């Protein structure tokens, strides 16, 4: 169980670091295209729906971890 906890914590930390780094790069290199916008610009800003990809990633990592441990143990026991 200790291996699993360390794995999940490291995975979550790396996942968050990559997401933040990706967001910083995308924001840095974004250049808006004002030529395609019509003349009447609205002052209203709309955002997309909120999702939490970290929970799905943690669930996937958990399943992958247990499947790899099961396969590793079956290979270890056959030798």
C-alpha positions as CSV (number, residue, x, y, z in Angstrom):
1,X,0.0,0.0,0.0
2,X,2.9,2.3,0.7
3,X,4.2,1.9,-3.0
4,X,0.7,2.7,-4.2
5,X,0.5,5.9,-2.1
6,X,3.9,7.1,-3.3
7,X,3.0,6.3,-6.9
8,X,-0.3,8.2,-6.8
9,X,1.2,11.2,-5.0
10,X,4.0,11.4,-7.5
11,X,1.6,10.9,-10.4
12,X,-0.7,13.7,-9.1
13,X,2.2,16.1,-8.6
14,X,3.6,15.4,-12.1
15,X,0.2,15.7,-13.7
16,X,-0.5,19.1,-12.0
17,X,3.0,20.3,-12.9
18,X,2.6,19.4,-16.6
19,X,-0.9,20.9,-16.7
20,X,0.3,24.2,-15.2
21,X,3.4,24.2,-17.5
22,X,1.3,23.5,-20.6
23,X,-1.1,26.3,-19.6
24,X,1.7,28.7,-19.2
25,X,3.2,27.9,-22.6
26,X,-0.2,28.1,-24.3
27,X,-0.9,31.4,-22.7
28,X,2.5,32.8,-23.5
29,X,2.4,31.9,-27.2
30,X,-1.3,32.8,-27.8
31,X,-1.9,35.5,-30.3
32,X,-5.5,36.6,-30.8
33,X,-6.8,37.1,-34.3
34,X,-8.8,40.3,-34.3
35,X,-9.3,40.4,-38.1
36,X,-11.9,37.7,-38.0
37,X,-14.0,39.5,-35.3
38,X,-16.9,41.6,-36.3
39,X,-17.0,45.4,-35.4
40,X,-19.3,45.1,-32.4
41,X,-17.3,43.5,-29.7
42,X,-19.3,42.4,-26.7
43,X,-18.0,43.1,-23.2
44,X,-19.3,39.7,-22.0
45,X,-16.9,36.9,-21.4
46,X,-18.0,33.3,-21.4
47,X,-16.1,30.3,-20.2
48,X,-16.5,26.6,-21.0
49,X,-17.8,24.0,-18.6
50,X,-15.6,23.0,-15.7
51,X,-14.1,19.5,-15.7
52,X,-11.7,17.8,-13.4
53,X,-9.3,15.7,-15.5
54,X,-7.1,14.9,-12.5
55,X,-9.8,12.6,-11.0
56,X,-10.1,10.6,-14.2
57,X,-6.3,10.5,-14.5
58,X,-5.9,9.3,-10.9
59,X,-8.5,6.6,-11.5
60,X,-6.7,5.5,-14.7
61,X,-3.4,5.5,-12.8
62,X,-4.9,3.4,-10.0
63,X,-6.2,0.8,-12.5
64,X,-2.9,0.8,-14.4
65,X,-0.9,0.3,-11.1
66,X,-3.0,-2.6,-9.9
67,X,-3.0,-4.3,-13.3
68,X,0.8,-3.9,-13.6
69,X,1.3,-5.3,-10.0
70,X,-1.0,-8.3,-10.8
71,X,0.9,-9.0,-14.1
72,X,4.3,-8.5,-12.3
73,X,3.2,-10.9,-9.5
74,X,2.0,-13.5,-12.0
75,X,5.3,-13.4,-13.9
76,X,7.3,-13.5,-10.6
77,X,5.3,-16.5,-9.4
78,X,5.7,-18.4,-12.6
79,X,9.5,-18.2,-12.4
